[in-house]
Amino acid sequence: MNVYPFIEAEKQGDHNVKRACELLQVSRSAYYADRAGGPSLREQRDTELTGKIAAIHDDSRHTYGSPRVHHELQGQGERCSRKRVARLMRAAGRYGRMPRRWKTTTIADPAAVHRPDLIGRDFAIDLGQPAALDTRWCGDITYIHTWEGWLYLATVIDLASRRVVGWAVADHLRTDLVADALTDAVNRRRPAGSVVFHSDRGCQYTSTQYANLARDLGVPLSVGRKGQCWDNAVAESFFATLKTELIHRHTWPTRKAATSAIFDYIEGWYNTRRRHSTLGYRSPATYESTHATHQQVA
């Protein structure tokens, strides 16, 4: 209900405007702003927030929904509720990207040597006590359609920080693809101790070639159960995010163009800047930086 006509009536009856505003719980500044025909203070604040929300949404490549936009605003020192951010985003026609369902493409080797599951779906992160980095990795393979044919991407992800610590692309699905990704991870991170690598039962990961490479690198291998994609949920989740925020939004004329875009996404956005809900809406790089600080204090 608009209370300002009542205040105006009180004023015409020689009553005090200040007292009328107090009785109706309306600020005097809001009353005079309304009387002048200008936007209210709340409307002015909404306009200011909408501008900042639009800038954050643009910077996220139009991928952030209200939770991540809200945390980004908090990081900038803004105080507002998540519901207000959601309302303003809807009003501005700004929406986050939602992942599609994925389908399993793993081709298991029935003759492969049995390996244990050393992870057991234990993907939880204790934000109060950062887990040790480079002790548990996971990985998988996905495919990207280009006009030149399929491009395949293999990743290695640190389960503690959700950072993509190694990756490789190729136009084939031979074991060399996943071997290159694991080698890339080891060369980048130089783990001080033994680091478990977890995957599904795809024939590339259960091959003798891969087992020999992992042994030479000092990486114990772990595999999930047959037909259970949730046993490798972190790797699957990354691919869902990658395809939602990048792959499915464009067409890819060449493998080179897709590879360049993947590099920019992983190294320039996902690892370094994208806020991850599992990490308390911090980026993997920020989480690892916090972990390093805790280690120094300890």
LUMDREN-609956 format. One record per atom (N, C-alpha, C): y, x, z. Coordinates in steps of 0.05 Angstrom, whole numbers, padded with zeros to 5 digits, always signed. Atoms other than C-alpha are relative to their C-alpha. Layout:
! residues N
YXZ ...
//
This chain:
! residues 298
-00024+00017+00000 +00000+00000+00000 +00025+00018+00000 -00025-00015+00001 +00070+00026-00017 +00017-00009+00024 -00015+00006-00024 +00108+00029+00049 +00030+00004-00004 -00028-00007+00003 +00174+00052+00020 +00019-00024-00002 -00017+00024+00000 +00202-00019+00006 +00006-00009+00028 -00005+00008-00028 +00193-00034+00080 +00020+00017+00014 -00019-00019-00011 +00231+00028+00099 +00028-00007-00010 -00025+00007+00012 +00286+00008+00051 +00012-00025+00013 -00009+00025-00013 +00289-00061+00082 +00010+00006+00028 -00009-00008-00026 +00294-00029+00151 +00028+00013-00001 -00026-00013+00003 +00352+00013+00126 +00022-00021-00005 -00020+00021+00007 +00388-00048+00097 +00007-00016+00025 -00005+00015-00024 +00381-00082+00165 +00012+00018+00022 -00014-00018-00018 +00419-00024+00197 -00019+00013+00020 +00019-00013-00018 +00356+00004+00228 -00002+00030-00009 +00001-00029+00004 +00344+00079+00233 -00024+00007-00019 +00020-00008+00020 +00306+00109+00173 -00021+00019+00014 +00019-00018-00014 +00276+00164+00217 -00020-00015+00017 +00018+00016-00016 +00248+00113+00265 -00019-00016-00016 +00018+00016+00017 +00220+00070+00209 -00022+00018-00012 +00020-00019+00012 +00185+00131+00178 -00021+00007+00022 +00019-00007-00021 +00155+00148+00246 -00019-00023+00005 +00017+00023-00005 +00129+00077+00256 -00021-00003-00022 +00018+00003+00023 +00098+00076+00186 -00015+00025-00006 +00014-00026+00004 +00073+00148+00192 +00004+00011-00028 -00008-00011+00026 +00110+00171+00130 +00021+00021+00005 -00020-00021-00004 +00149+00236+00126 +00026-00008-00013 -00026+00007+00012 +00223+00230+00113 +00004+00013-00027 -00003-00013+00026 +00219+00281+00057 -00014-00016-00022 +00015+00016+00020 +00166+00238+00022 +00016-00025-00007 -00016+00024+00005 +00210+00177+00030 +00023+00006-00019 -00023-00006+00017 +00271+00210+00000 -00008+00009-00028 +00010-00008+00027 +00230+00241-00056 -00008-00024-00016 +00008+00025+00014 +00202+00172-00073 +00025-00015-00008 -00024+00014+00006 +00271+00142-00069 +00015+00012-00024 -00013-00013+00022 +00297+00194-00117 -00015-00003-00026 +00016+00005+00024 +00243+00175-00166 -00016+00024-00009 +00015-00023+00007 +00211+00244-00166 -00029-00001+00011 +00027-00001-00010 +00138+00263-00153 -00001+00006+00030 +00004-00005-00029 +00113+00263-00081 -00009+00028+00004 +00008-00027-00007 +00097+00327-00045 -00030+00004-00007 +00028-00002+00007 +00023+00312-00054 -00005+00003-00030 +00002-00002+00029 +00032+00301-00128 +00009+00028-00010 -00008-00027+00007 +00070+00366-00133 -00021+00021+00006 +00021-00018-00008 +00015+00402-00096 -00024-00002-00019 +00022+00004+00019 -00038+00371-00142 +00006+00013-00026 -00007-00013+00026 +00000+00395-00203 -00002+00030+00002 +00002-00028-00004 +00004+00465-00174 -00029+00009+00001 +00028-00007-00001 -00070+00466-00157 -00014-00003-00027 +00013+00005+00026 -00090+00438-00225 +00005+00024-00018 -00006-00024+00016 -00055+00497-00258 -00018+00023+00007 +00017-00022-00009 -00093+00546-00216 -00030-00005-00006 +00028+00007+00007 -00159+00509-00226 -00005+00005-00030 +00003-00005+00029 -00148+00511-00302 -00003+00029-00006 +00001-00029+00005 -00136+00586-00300 -00027+00011+00009 +00026-00010-00009 -00199+00598-00259 -00022-00010-00018 +00020+00011+00018 -00240+00552-00304 +00000+00015-00027 -00001-00016+00025 -00215+00589-00366 -00011+00028+00004 +00009-00027-00006 -00229+00656-00333 -00031+00001+00002 +00029+00001-00003 -00301+00634-00319 -00014-00007-00026 +00010+00007+00026 -00310+00619-00393 -00009-00029-00001 +00005+00029-00002 -00310+00545-00377 -00027-00006+00011 +00027+00004-00011 -00374+00551-00336 +00001-00009+00029 +00000+00007-00028 -00352+00541-00264 +00004-00030+00005 -00004+00027-00010 -00360+00474-00230 +00017+00002+00025 -00018+00001-00023 -00321+00452-00168 -00008+00019+00022 +00006-00018-00022 -00361+00493-00117 +00010+00028-00004 -00009-00027+00005 -00347+00560-00150 +00031+00002-00003 -00029+00000+00002 -00275+00541-00168 +00012-00001+00028 -00010+00003-00027 -00265+00521-00095 -00001+00027+00015 +00003-00026-00013 -00291+00588-00070 +00019+00021-00012 -00019-00018+00013 -00248+00625-00121 +00029-00006+00011 -00026+00007-00012 -00186+00587-00095 +00002+00011+00028 +00000-00011-00027 -00205+00606-00024 +00004+00030+00000 -00003-00029+00002 -00210+00678-00046 +00029+00008-00006 -00028-00005+00006 -00138+00672-00071 +00019-00009+00022 -00016+00008-00022 -00115+00646-00004 +00008-00029+00000 -00007+00028+00002 -00110+00572-00024 -00017-00016+00020 +00014+00017-00019 -00128+00520+00028 -00001-00029-00011 +00004+00027+00010 -00157+00456-00001 -00029-00007+00002 +00028+00009-00003 -00221+00415+00003 -00014+00002-00027 +00016+00000+00024 -00278+00419-00046 +00002-00027-00015 -00002+00026+00012 -00272+00344-00058 +00026-00003-00016 -00025+00001+00014 -00199+00352-00078 -00002+00016-00026 +00004-00016+00024 -00218+00407-00127 -00016-00016-00021 +00016+00016+00018 -00272+00362-00157 +00016-00023-00013 -00017+00022+00010 -00222+00304-00164 +00019+00010-00021 -00020-00011+00019 -00170+00348-00198 -00014+00010-00026 +00015-00009+00024 -00223+00378-00245 -00007-00024-00018 +00006+00024+00016 -00245+00309-00266 +00024-00011-00014 -00024+00011+00012 -00174+00286-00278 +00010+00018-00023 -00009-00018+00022 -00161+00348-00321 -00021+00003-00022 +00021-00002+00020 -00226+00340-00360 -00014+00027+00001 +00012-00026-00003 -00254+00405-00332 -00027-00004+00014 +00027+00003-00011 -00329+00409-00319 -00016+00026-00001 +00018-00023+00000 -00381+00462-00302 -00022-00004-00020 +00023+00001+00018 -00440+00479-00346 -00025-00005+00016 +00025+00007-00014 -00507+00449-00325 -00024+00011-00017 +00022-00011+00015 -00573+00484-00343 -00019-00021-00011 +00021+00017+00011 -00625+00452-00388 -00026+00007+00013 +00027-00007-00008 -00698+00449-00371 -00010+00022-00017 +00013-00021+00016 -00737+00509-00392 -00029-00005-00004 +00029+00002+00004 -00806+00515-00419 -00013+00027+00002 +00015-00025-00005 -00858+00568-00402 -00010+00011-00027 +00009-00013+00025 -00872+00618-00458 -00019+00023+00006 +00018-00022-00007 -00918+00665-00420 -00027-00002-00014 +00027-00001+00012 -00980+00686-00458 -00017+00019+00017 +00016-00016-00018 -01031+00710-00407 -00023+00013-00015 +00023-00014+00011 -01086+00760-00422 -00024-00005+00019 +00023+00007-00018 -01152+00732-00395 -00016+00024+00009 +00016-00024-00007 -01182+00802-00394 +00016+00020+00017 -00017-00019-00015 -01125+00833-00353 -00011+00005+00027 +00008-00008-00027 -01138+00870-00289 +00015-00018+00021 -00012+00017-00020 -01125+00826-00228 +00020+00017+00017 -00019-00013-00017 -01062+00845-00189 +00009-00020+00022 -00008+00018-00022 -01038+00816-00122 +00028-00010-00003 -00028+00010-00002 -00976+00774-00109 +00012+00012+00026 -00012-00014-00023 -00935+00819-00063 +00026-00013+00010 -00025+00013-00007 -00875+00772-00060 -00005-00027+00014 +00006+00025-00013 -00905+00704-00044 +00023-00020+00001 -00023+00018+00002 -00843+00665-00066 +00020+00004+00022 -00019-00006-00021 -00803+00699-00011 +00025+00011-00014 -00025-00008+00014 -00736+00699-00048 +00025-00004+00017 -00023+00007-00017 -00692+00679+00011 +00017+00025+00007 -00019-00021-00008 -00630+00720+00029 +00013-00007+00026 -00013+00004-00026 -00604+00727+00100 +00028+00012-00003 -00028-00009+00004 -00528+00730+00090 +00011+00015+00024 -00009-00014-00024 -00519+00753+00162 -00010+00028+00002 +00012-00027-00001 -00563+00814+00152 -00010+00007-00028 +00008-00006+00028 -00564+00840+00079 -00026+00014-00002 +00027-00012+00004 -00634+00857+00055 +00004+00027-00014 -00001-00026+00012 -00650+00927+00032 +00000-00002-00031 -00001-00001+00029 -00631+00940-00040 -00022+00017-00011 +00020-00016+00014 -00681+00968-00090 -00026+00004+00015 +00027+00001-00012 -00743+00949-00051 -00018-00021-00014 +00015+00021+00014 -00763+00887-00091 +00016-00009-00025 -00011+00009+00026 -00749+00873-00164 -00017-00021-00012 +00016+00019+00015 -00771+00818-00210 +00010+00000-00029 -00008+00000+00028 -00768+00807-00285 -00015-00019-00017 +00013+00019+00018 -00787+00764-00344 +00011+00005-00028 -00009-00002+00028 -00777+00756-00420 +00010-00028-00009 -00008+00025+00013 -00737+00703-00457 +00007+00006-00029 -00004-00003+00029 -00720+00691-00530 +00027-00013-00007 -00026+00010+00010 -00654+00680-00568 -00003-00003-00030 +00002+00004+00029 -00652+00649-00637 +00025+00010-00014 -00022-00009+00017 -00609+00685-00689 -00007-00007-00029 +00005+00005+00028 -00602+00675-00764 -00018+00021-00012 +00018-00021+00010 -00640+00740-00773 -00028-00003+00011 +00026+00003-00013 -00698+00716-00730 +00003+00002+00030 +00000+00000-00030 -00717+00718-00656 +00009+00027+00011 -00007-00024-00016 -00685+00767-00608 -00012-00005+00028 +00013+00003-00026 -00725+00779-00543 +00015+00017+00020 -00014-00013-00022 -00693+00798-00477 -00018+00003+00024 +00016-00005-00024 -00730+00830-00418 +00020+00010+00022 -00019-00007-00022 -00695+00837-00350 -00015+00011+00024 +00009-00009-00026 -00704+00871-00283 +00022-00008+00020 -00020+00010-00018 -00668+00837-00225 -00007+00008+00029 +00004-00007-00028 -00659+00861-00153 +00000-00026+00016 +00002+00024-00015 -00683+00806-00107 +00020-00001+00024 -00018-00001-00022 -00635+00828-00052 +00028-00009-00008 -00028+00005+00009 -00570+00824-00092 +00002-00018-00025 +00001+00017+00024 -00592+00783-00153 +00014+00015-00024 -00012-00016+00022 -00562+00839-00196 -00020+00006-00021 +00017-00009+00022 -00592+00852-00265 +00003+00031-00001 -00002-00029-00003 -00608+00926-00253 -00012+00014-00025 +00011-00012+00025 -00644+00937-00320 -00006-00022-00020 +00007+00019+00021 -00653+00902-00386 -00003+00014-00027 +00005-00010+00027 -00674+00912-00458 -00003-00023-00019 +00004+00020+00022 -00674+00874-00524 -00016+00012-00022 +00016-00010+00023 -00719+00879-00585 -00006-00024-00018 +00008+00022+00018 -00742+00839-00645 -00030-00005+00001 +00029+00003-00003 -00814+00841-00620 -00007-00006+00029 +00009+00005-00027 -00855+00822-00559 -00021+00020+00010 +00019-00020-00009 -00895+00886-00551 +00007+00010+00028 -00004-00010-00027 -00902+00919-00484 +00023+00020+00002 -00023-00018+00000 -00849+00970-00504 +00025-00014+00010 -00024+00015-00008 -00797+00916-00491 +00003+00000+00030 -00002+00001-00029 -00813+00907-00417 +00000+00028+00012 +00000-00028-00009 -00827+00981-00410 +00028+00012-00001 -00028-00010+00002 -00756+00997-00434 +00017-00012+00022 -00016+00013-00021 -00727+00947-00385 -00005+00013+00028 +00007-00012-00026 -00764+00977-00325 +00011+00029+00001 -00010-00027+00001 -00746+01048-00347 +00030+00000+00004 -00029+00002-00003 -00673+01027-00353 +00007-00004+00029 -00006+00006-00028 -00674+00999-00282 -00004+00025+00018 +00005-00024-00016 -00705+01062-00252 +00021+00022-00005 -00020-00020+00006 -00656+01107-00289 +00027-00006+00011 -00026+00008-00011 -00597+01067-00266 +00001+00002+00030 -00002+00004-00029 -00615+01055-00194 -00011+00024+00016 +00012-00023-00014 -00657+01117-00176 -00009-00008+00028 +00007+00010-00027 -00691+01080-00118 -00011+00023+00017 +00008-00022-00019 -00701+01125-00057 -00029-00002+00008 +00028+00004-00008 -00768+01094-00039 -00015-00016-00020 +00017+00017+00018 -00822+01050-00068 +00013-00027-00003 -00011+00026+00006 -00797+00988-00102 -00020-00017-00015 +00019+00017+00012 -00843+00930-00119 +00012-00015-00023 -00009+00016+00022 -00836+00898-00187 -00018-00024-00004 +00014+00025+00002 -00856+00824-00192 +00005-00013-00027 -00003+00013+00026 -00870+00786-00256 -00020-00023-00002 +00021+00020+00004 -00912+00730-00285 -00024+00015-00012 +00024-00012+00011 -00980+00742-00317 +00000+00004-00030 -00002-00005+00028 -00954+00754-00387 -00015+00025-00008 +00018-00022+00008 -00998+00801-00427 +00015+00027+00000 -00015-00026-00001 -00941+00853-00431 +00000+00012+00028 -00001-00010-00028 -00937+00858-00355 -00027+00007+00011 +00027-00006-00010 -01012+00861-00345 -00015+00020-00017 +00013-00019+00018 -01026+00912-00399 -00004+00027+00013 +00005-00027-00010 -01054+00981-00387 +00024+00018-00004 -00023-00016+00006 -00993+01012-00419 +00021-00003+00022 -00020+00006-00020 -00947+00978-00369 -00008+00011+00028 +00011-00009-00026 -00992+00995-00310 +00004+00031+00002 -00003-00029+00000 -00991+01069-00330 +00030+00008+00004 -00028-00006-00003 -00915+01069-00336 +00009-00005+00029 -00008+00006-00027 -00906+01035-00268 -00011+00021+00020 +00012-00020-00017 -00953+01085-00236 +00016+00026-00002 -00016-00025+00004 -00914+01144-00266 +00027-00002+00014 -00026+00004-00012 -00849+01114-00240 -00001-00006+00030 +00003+00006-00028 -00878+01099-00172 +00008-00028+00008 -00008+00028-00004 -00868+01024-00178 -00026-00017+00003 +00023+00018-00003 -00924+00979-00148 +00006-00026-00015 -00003+00025+00015 -00936+00917-00191 -00010-00024+00015 +00007+00026-00013 -00939+00845-00166 +00001-00021-00021 -00001+00022+00019 -00955+00782-00206 -00003-00027+00015 +00003+00026-00011 -00949+00708-00192 -00026-00013-00009 +00024+00014+00007 -01004+00656-00199 +00002-00011-00029 +00002+00011+00027 -01026+00629-00266 +00013-00028-00001 -00012+00026+00004 -00984+00571-00291 +00020-00008+00021 -00019+00007-00021 -00935+00574-00232 +00026+00015-00005 -00025-00013+00007 -00866+00589-00259 +00018+00005+00024 -00016-00003-00024 -00836+00580-00190 -00006+00026+00016 +00007-00026-00012 -00872+00644-00168 +00018+00022-00010 -00019-00019+00011 -00820+00680-00210 +00027-00014-00004 -00022+00019+00003 -00763+00631-00198 +00027+00015-00004 -00025-00014+00003 -00707+00683-00193 +00005+00009-00028 -00003-00008+00028 -00720+00711-00262 +00004-00024-00018 -00003+00024+00016 -00727+00641-00291 +00028-00012+00004 -00027+00010-00006 -00662+00620-00257 +00022+00015-00015 -00020-00015+00015 -00624+00677-00288 +00001-00008-00029 +00000+00007+00028 -00647+00659-00357 +00012-00028-00005 -00013+00027+00002 -00627+00586-00346 +00030+00003+00001 -00029-00004-00002 -00558+00610-00326 +00011+00013-00025 -00008-00014+00024 -00552+00658-00384 +00001-00019-00024 +00001+00018+00023 -00572+00605-00435 +00021-00023+00002 -00020+00022-00004 -00527+00551-00404 +00028+00010-00005 -00028-00010+00001 -00465+00595-00399 +00006+00016-00025 -00005-00016+00023 -00474+00636-00462 -00016-00008-00025 +00017+00002+00024 -00533+00629-00510 +00003-00027-00014 +00000+00027+00012 -00532+00553-00521 +00028-00010-00008 -00028+00008+00007 -00456+00551-00531 +00009+00012-00026 -00008-00013+00024 -00456+00592-00594 -00024+00002-00019 +00020-00007+00020 -00494+00606-00658 +00002+00031-00004 +00001-00029+00001 -00516+00678-00669 -00009+00008-00028 +00007-00008+00027 -00513+00703-00741 -00019+00024-00001 +00015-00025+00000 -00543+00771-00724 -00010+00007+00028 +00011-00009-00026 -00585+00803-00669 +00021+00019+00013 -00020-00018-00011 -00529+00855-00661 +00022-00016+00014 -00021+00016-00013 -00478+00800-00645 -00010-00012+00026 +00011+00011-00025 -00524+00768-00594 -00003+00022+00021 +00003-00022-00019 -00539+00836-00562 +00027+00008+00012 -00026-00007-00010 -00465+00852-00556 +00010-00021+00020 -00009+00021-00018 -00451+00784-00524 -00016+00001+00026 +00016-00002-00024 -00509+00793-00475 +00009+00023+00017 -00011-00023-00015 -00483+00861-00455 +00025-00007+00014 -00025+00008-00012 -00414+00833-00443 -00004-00020+00023 +00005+00020-00020 -00443+00775-00403 -00012+00013+00025 +00014-00012-00023 -00489+00816-00358 +00018+00020+00014 -00014-00023-00012 -00446+00878-00347 +00029-00007+00006 -00029+00005-00004 -00376+00848-00352 +00005-00026+00015 -00005+00026-00014 -00387+00780-00319 -00020-00005+00022 +00020+00009-00020 -00453+00764-00284 -00002+00019+00023 +00004-00020-00022 -00463+00828-00245 +00025+00005+00016 -00024-00010-00013 -00391+00843-00229 +00019-00022+00010 -00020+00020-00007 -00352+00777-00224 -00010-00028+00006 +00008+00027-00003 -00393+00714-00227 -00009-00006+00029 +00007+00007-00027 -00399+00680-00159 -00027-00013+00001 +00028+00009-00002 -00472+00668-00139 -00003-00017+00025 +00003+00017-00023 -00487+00609-00093 -00019+00011+00021 +00019-00012-00020 -00546+00645-00061 +00012+00022+00016 -00013-00023-00014 -00500+00703-00042 +00024-00009+00015 -00024+00010-00014 -00450+00658-00006 +00024+00000-00019 -00021+00000+00021 -00410+00652-00071 +00015+00026-00002 -00010-00026+00007 -00401+00726-00079 -00014+00010-00025 +00014-00012+00023 -00417+00767-00141 -00020+00020+00010 +00020-00021-00009 -00477+00814-00139 +00014+00027+00007 -00014-00026-00006 -00429+00874-00141 +00014-00001+00027 -00014+00003-00026 -00388+00847-00082 -00021+00000+00022 +00021+00001-00020 -00452+00833-00044 -00011+00028+00006 +00011-00028-00003 -00478+00904-00056 +00021+00017+00014 -00022-00015-00012 -00410+00932-00036 +00001-00006+00031 +00001+00008-00028 -00414+00893+00030 -00024+00013+00013 +00024-00012-00011 -00485+00918+00040 +00004+00030+00005 -00005-00028-00003 -00462+00990+00030 +00018+00005+00024 -00018-00003-00023 -00407+00980+00082 -00016-00003+00026 +00017+00004-00024 -00458+00953+00132 -00017+00025+00005 +00016-00024-00003 -00502+01014+00119 +00015+00023+00012 -00016-00021-00010 -00445+01061+00132 +00007-00004+00030 -00006+00006-00028 -00427+01026+00197 -00025+00005+00017 +00024-00004-00015 -00500+01028+00219 -00006+00030+00003 
//
